[in-house]
Amino acid sequence: MPVRERSSVTSTAPAAQLSAASGAAEQIADRLAEELAVPPRLDDRLPGWWPQSLAHGGVGIALLHIERAASGRASWGPAQHWLRFVTSGELSIGTNAGLYFGAPAVEFMVHAAAPHLHGLAEHNLPTLQEATDRVIGHRLEAARHRLNVRRRPTLAEFDGIRGLAGLSAVLLCRADPATGPLDQALAHLVAVTEPLMDDPDLLPGWWSDMAPDGTLSVEFTGGHANTGMAHGIAGVLAVLAMALQRGFAVTGQATAIARILAWLDRWQQQGPAGPWWPYWITRPMLRTSGPIERRPQRPSWCYGTLGVARAQQLAAMALGDPHRRAHAEGAAAVALSDPHQLRLINDSSLCHGYAGVIHIAGLMATDSPTPRTLASTIAPLLEPLTRHLTNQQDPGWMEGKAGIALALHALAVRPRTGWDRALLIA
């Protein structure tokens, strides 16, 4: 998987802030990885746990062992065991396939390992890429039909978990992304930012009639515009920005990025500590021009200020906008220094816990021309992460031990495999 070269945050942060913390973090990561060294027998799998799942299955745990082996922290034995476990079954290319499940998830995993294991890419990638392209083709066909009949989208059409934002991230891992349907996927993400034709309300194109969980709900009568990285427009923004920064652009891409940023600017709130963004915007919020919540919500990756701030930092880097870049970095630093917001984080996971915000803080500090403030927020977050880890039973990547171990490992060694692109943040 081609990875943009970046130094570890420890190279730019004051040594006293992170050296001891990164050593302790690596020891915890070692212990978690050891617990996950051997794939389960099929009869021993947890309910809802699948070999081809990145979030809750074999792909995510394989990524942990691939990263550790690629960085020299561990042998390739566990990684190879998990690679065989994941690739032993028939590829899933159904309606639930995406970055986090099925053929696209397996392709993402193989890209992470291929530069380090001779013959892996040649043996696996042609079949995987063909399967992923079929998944994307079906999604694009359905999305174009939806636009033609002027219906609003489901979140699964465009989001990072199941939709075209996440699938575009898989395409960006390829040695030559232009050989696949990347242009078509990016073009549709651009179209998602435009209001539906003849829409009297001029709602943003990503406004969904569904609730955030994808169902119809009386609590979301009239639908919502989702702000988050996992299921909302911040994920689309991040992918469009990362593609643009790498030189992959389609007509209207920069305009689409600007359109999303304008929406986020419109709904930015000013709390007691600093700026924050609501998880979503509903019809009542549109009518009152303000959020229901009076104070910032949890600052996590999936929803909240950290994910939105990282997406804006990536957009600012792609557009060459130092003012927005500084604003995004400042918002993240404020969120991670605000006792009220930190009290809302109640687990250690990548998705909505301390591992996710620690990793985003490290990335943002590394990409910042003034990293000291963001870097200084990281070490104090390790104590609550460790405290919540005592209750952690989930082995998985998104909400469990594998993802936590990867984030802790990254404090000491910069990611070598691009595993964090699955979060649309790198």
C-alpha positions in Angstrom: 0.0 0.0 0.0 1.6 3.3 -1.0 2.0 5.4 2.1 2.8 9.1 2.3 6.1 9.4 4.1 5.7 11.1 7.5 7.8 11.1 10.6 6.5 10.0 14.0 5.1 12.7 16.1 7.9 12.0 18.6 10.3 13.6 16.2 8.6 17.0 16.5 7.2 17.0 20.0 9.4 17.7 23.0 11.0 14.5 24.0 9.8 14.8 27.6 6.2 14.8 26.5 6.1 11.5 24.7 9.1 9.4 25.2 8.0 7.7 28.4 4.4 7.6 27.2 5.3 5.9 23.9 7.3 3.3 25.7 4.5 2.4 28.0 2.0 2.5 25.1 4.2 0.0 23.2 4.2 -2.4 26.1 0.4 -2.3 26.2 0.3 -2.8 22.4 2.6 -5.8 22.8 0.3 -7.4 25.3 -2.8 -6.9 23.3 -1.2 -8.2 20.2 -0.1 -11.4 22.0 -3.7 -12.0 23.1 -4.7 -11.8 19.4 -1.9 -13.9 18.0 -3.9 -17.0 17.0 -7.1 -16.9 14.8 -10.1 -18.6 16.4 -11.5 -21.8 15.2 -14.7 -21.2 13.2 -16.8 -22.8 16.0 -15.2 -20.4 18.5 -16.0 -17.1 16.7 -17.9 -14.4 18.6 -21.5 -13.6 17.4 -21.3 -11.0 14.7 -17.6 -11.7 14.1 -16.5 -12.5 10.5 -13.2 -13.3 8.8 -13.7 -10.7 6.1 -14.7 -7.8 8.5 -12.4 -5.0 9.1 -14.4 -3.6 12.0 -15.4 -6.8 13.8 -13.3 -9.6 12.4 -10.2 -11.1 10.9 -9.2 -8.2 8.6 -8.8 -5.7 11.4 -6.7 -8.1 13.5 -4.6 -9.1 10.5 -3.9 -5.3 10.0 -2.5 -5.2 13.5 -0.1 -8.0 13.0 0.9 -6.8 9.5 1.8 -3.4 10.9 3.8 -4.8 13.8 5.7 -7.1 11.5 6.3 -4.4 8.9 7.8 -2.1 11.6 10.0 -4.8 13.0 8.2 -5.1 16.3 7.1 -8.7 15.7 7.7 -11.7 13.4 5.5 -12.3 10.3 4.1 -15.5 11.8 0.9 -14.1 13.3 0.3 -11.9 10.3 0.6 -14.8 7.9 -1.8 -16.9 10.1 -4.4 -14.2 10.0 -3.9 -13.6 6.3 -4.7 -17.2 5.6 -7.6 -17.1 7.9 -9.1 -14.1 6.1 -8.5 -15.3 2.6 -9.6 -18.9 3.0 -13.3 -18.3 2.2 -15.3 -17.1 -0.7 -15.1 -13.3 -1.2 -18.2 -11.4 -0.3 -19.3 -8.8 -2.9 -22.9 -8.4 -1.8 -24.8 -5.2 -0.8 -23.0 -5.1 2.5 -19.5 -5.2 0.9 -17.4 -2.0 1.4 -14.2 -0.8 3.0 -15.2 -2.5 6.2 -16.5 -5.8 4.9 -16.0 -8.3 2.1 -13.8 -8.1 -1.0 -12.9 -4.4 -0.6 -11.8 -4.9 3.0 -9.7 -7.9 2.0 -8.1 -5.9 -0.8 -7.3 -3.1 1.7 -5.6 -5.7 4.0 -3.6 -7.2 1.1 -2.3 -3.8 0.0 -1.0 -3.3 3.6 0.9 -6.5 3.5 2.0 -6.8 -0.1 5.1 -4.6 -0.1 6.5 -6.8 2.7 5.5 -10.3 1.6 6.9 -11.5 -1.8 4.3 -12.9 -4.1 1.2 -11.9 -2.1 0.1 -9.1 -4.4 0.6 -11.2 -7.6 -1.3 -14.1 -6.2 -4.3 -12.1 -4.7 -4.7 -8.6 -6.0 -6.0 -9.3 -9.6 -9.0 -11.2 -8.2 -9.5 -8.8 -5.3 -9.4 -5.7 -7.5 -11.8 -7.2 -10.0 -14.2 -8.0 -7.1 -13.9 -4.5 -5.6 -14.5 -2.9 -9.0 -17.7 -5.0 -9.3 -18.9 -3.8 -5.9 -18.2 -0.2 -6.9 -19.9 -0.6 -10.3 -23.1 -1.8 -8.6 -23.0 1.1 -6.1 -22.5 3.7 -8.9 -25.3 2.2 -10.9 -27.7 2.5 -8.0 -26.5 5.9 -7.1 -27.0 7.2 -10.6 -30.5 5.8 -10.7 -31.2 7.5 -7.4 -30.1 10.9 -8.8 -32.1 10.4 -11.9 -35.3 9.9 -10.0 -34.4 12.7 -7.6 -34.4 10.8 -4.4 -32.3 11.7 -1.4 -29.4 9.3 -0.6 -29.0 6.8 2.1 -25.8 7.2 4.2 -24.6 3.8 2.9 -24.4 5.3 -0.6 -21.6 7.7 0.2 -20.2 7.1 3.7 -16.9 5.7 4.8 -18.1 2.4 6.3 -20.2 1.1 3.4 -20.3 3.7 0.7 -18.2 5.3 -2.0 -16.0 7.4 0.3 -14.7 4.2 1.9 -14.4 2.4 -1.4 -12.5 5.4 -2.9 -10.0 5.0 0.0 -9.5 1.4 -1.1 -8.8 2.6 -4.7 -6.3 5.1 -3.4 -4.2 2.2 -2.0 -3.6 0.8 -5.4 -0.2 1.2 -7.1 -2.0 3.0 -9.9 -5.4 4.2 -8.7 -6.2 5.6 -12.1 -6.6 2.1 -13.5 -9.8 1.5 -11.6 -13.1 3.4 -11.2 -11.6 6.1 -9.0 -12.6 9.0 -11.3 -16.2 7.7 -11.4 -16.3 7.3 -7.6 -14.9 10.8 -7.0 -17.3 12.3 -9.5 -20.2 10.8 -7.7 -18.9 12.1 -4.3 -18.7 15.5 -6.0 -22.3 15.1 -7.1 -23.4 14.2 -3.6 -22.3 17.7 -2.5 -24.8 19.4 -4.9 -28.5 20.0 -4.0 -30.9 17.8 -5.8 -32.3 19.3 -9.0 -35.5 21.2 -8.4 -35.2 20.9 -4.6 -37.3 23.8 -3.2 -35.5 23.6 0.1 -32.0 23.6 -1.4 -30.8 21.0 1.1 -27.3 19.7 0.7 -27.0 16.7 -1.6 -25.9 14.5 1.3 -29.2 15.2 3.2 -30.8 11.8 4.0 -34.4 11.1 4.8 -33.2 8.5 7.2 -32.0 8.6 10.8 -28.3 8.2 11.5 -28.8 4.5 11.9 -30.3 4.2 8.4 -33.9 3.7 9.5 -37.0 5.9 9.3 -37.5 7.5 12.7 -40.0 10.0 14.2 -37.0 11.6 16.0 -35.6 12.4 12.6 -38.8 13.4 10.7 -37.5 15.2 7.6 -34.2 13.4 7.8 -30.8 14.9 8.6 -27.4 16.0 7.2 -24.7 13.9 8.9 -21.5 15.7 9.9 -19.4 12.7 11.0 -16.3 10.9 9.6 -17.8 7.4 9.7 -21.2 8.1 8.1 -21.3 11.7 7.1 -19.9 14.5 5.0 -16.6 14.8 6.9 -15.6 11.4 5.5 -16.4 12.6 2.0 -14.4 15.8 2.6 -11.4 13.8 3.8 -11.4 11.4 0.8 -11.8 14.2 -1.8 -9.0 16.1 -0.1 -6.6 13.1 0.1 -7.3 12.3 -3.6 -6.6 15.9 -4.6 -3.4 16.1 -2.6 -2.2 13.0 -4.4 -3.0 14.5 -7.8 -6.3 12.7 -8.5 -8.9 15.2 -9.4 -12.2 15.3 -11.3 -14.3 18.2 -12.5 -15.7 20.2 -9.6 -13.7 18.4 -6.9 -12.1 21.6 -5.4 -15.6 23.3 -5.6 -17.1 20.3 -3.8 -14.5 20.6 -1.0 -15.2 24.3 -0.7 -19.0 23.6 -0.6 -18.5 21.1 2.3 -16.3 23.5 4.2 -18.8 26.3 3.8 -21.5 24.0 5.4 -19.2 23.1 8.3 -18.5 26.8 8.7 -22.2 27.6 8.8 -22.8 25.0 11.6 -19.7 25.5 13.6 -20.6 26.3 17.2 -18.6 28.3 19.7 -18.5 26.6 23.1 -17.0 27.8 26.4 -13.6 26.3 25.4 -13.7 26.8 21.7 -15.2 25.7 18.4 -17.1 22.4 17.9 -19.5 20.8 15.3 -22.8 19.0 16.0 -23.1 15.4 15.0 -25.8 16.2 12.5 -28.3 18.8 11.4 -32.0 18.2 11.4 -35.1 20.1 10.1 -35.7 21.7 13.5 -32.1 22.9 13.6 -32.5 24.4 10.1 -35.6 26.3 11.2 -33.9 27.7 14.3 -30.5 28.1 12.7 -28.9 26.4 15.8 -28.2 23.1 17.4 -30.3 21.4 20.1 -27.2 20.8 22.2 -25.9 23.7 24.2 -22.4 22.3 24.8 -20.0 20.3 22.8 -20.6 16.6 22.2 -18.0 13.8 22.6 -14.9 14.6 20.5 -14.3 11.3 18.8 -13.3 10.0 15.3 -16.7 8.7 14.2 -18.7 11.8 15.3 -17.4 15.0 16.9 -14.8 17.6 16.7 -11.7 15.4 16.3 -12.8 13.7 13.1 -14.2 16.9 11.6 -11.1 18.8 12.5 -8.8 16.2 10.8 -11.0 16.3 7.7 -10.6 20.1 7.6 -6.9 19.9 8.1 -6.6 17.5 5.2 -8.7 19.8 3.1 -6.6 22.9 4.0 -3.4 21.0 3.1 -4.9 20.0 -0.3 -6.1 23.6 -1.0 -3.1 25.4 0.5 -5.1 27.2 3.1 -2.9 28.0 6.1 -5.7 29.9 7.9 -8.1 26.9 7.9 -5.3 24.5 8.7 -4.5 26.5 11.9 -8.2 26.8 12.8 -8.7 23.0 12.5 -5.6 22.3 14.5 -6.7 24.8 17.2 -10.1 23.2 17.4 -8.6 19.8 18.0 -6.2 21.0 20.6 -9.1 22.8 22.5 -11.3 19.7 22.4 -8.5 17.5 23.8 -7.8 20.1 26.6 -11.4 20.7 27.6 -12.4 18.7 30.8 -16.1 18.8 29.8 -15.4 17.2 26.4 -12.9 14.6 27.7 -15.4 13.4 30.3 -17.7 12.4 27.5 -15.2 9.9 26.2 -16.1 6.7 28.0 -14.1 3.9 26.3 -10.7 3.2 24.8 -11.6 2.3 21.2 -10.6 3.7 17.8 -14.2 4.5 16.9 -15.4 6.7 19.7 -12.8 6.3 22.4 -9.3 7.4 23.5 -7.3 5.4 20.9 -9.0 7.2 18.1 -8.5 10.7 19.4 -4.9 9.9 20.4 -4.1 8.7 16.9 -5.8 11.7 15.2 -3.9 14.1 17.6 -0.6 12.5 16.6 -1.4 12.7 12.9 -2.5 16.4 13.1 0.6 17.3 15.2 2.9 15.6 12.6 1.2 17.5 9.8 1.2 20.8 11.6 3.9 23.5 11.2 3.4 24.2 14.9 3.0 20.7 16.4 3.9 21.4 20.1 0.3 22.3 21.3 -1.4 19.2 19.8 1.5 16.9 20.7 1.2 18.0 24.4 -2.3 16.8 24.6 -1.4 13.1 23.9 0.4 11.9 26.9 -2.3 12.9 29.4 -4.9 10.8 27.4 -3.0 7.5 28.0 -4.1 7.2 31.6 -7.8 7.2 30.9 -7.3 5.0 27.9 -5.5 2.5 30.1 -8.2 2.7 32.8 -11.0 2.0 30.3 -9.0 -0.8 28.8 -9.5 -3.0 31.8 -13.1 -3.4 30.7 -12.3 -4.1 27.1 -13.3 -7.6 25.9 -13.9 -6.9 22.2 -10.9 -8.2 20.1 -11.8 -6.2 17.0 -10.3 -3.2 15.2 -13.1 -0.6 15.3 -14.2 -1.0 18.9 -11.7 -3.4 20.4 -8.2 -4.5 21.2 -6.7 -4.6 17.7 -7.5 -1.0 17.0 -6.3 0.2 20.4 -3.0 -1.7 19.9 -2.5 -0.1 16.5 -3.0 3.4 17.9 -0.6 2.8 20.8 2.0 1.3 18.5 1.8 4.4 16.3 2.9 6.6 19.2 6.4 4.9 19.0 6.6 4.0 15.3 5.0 5.8 12.4 2.5 3.6 10.5 4.3 1.6 7.8 1.3 0.0 6.1 -1.3 2.8 5.8 -3.7 0.9 8.1 -5.1 4.3 9.3 -6.4 5.1 5.8 -9.4 3.0 6.7 -10.3 5.8 9.1 -10.1 8.3 6.2 -7.5 10.3 8.1 -4.2 9.4 6.4 
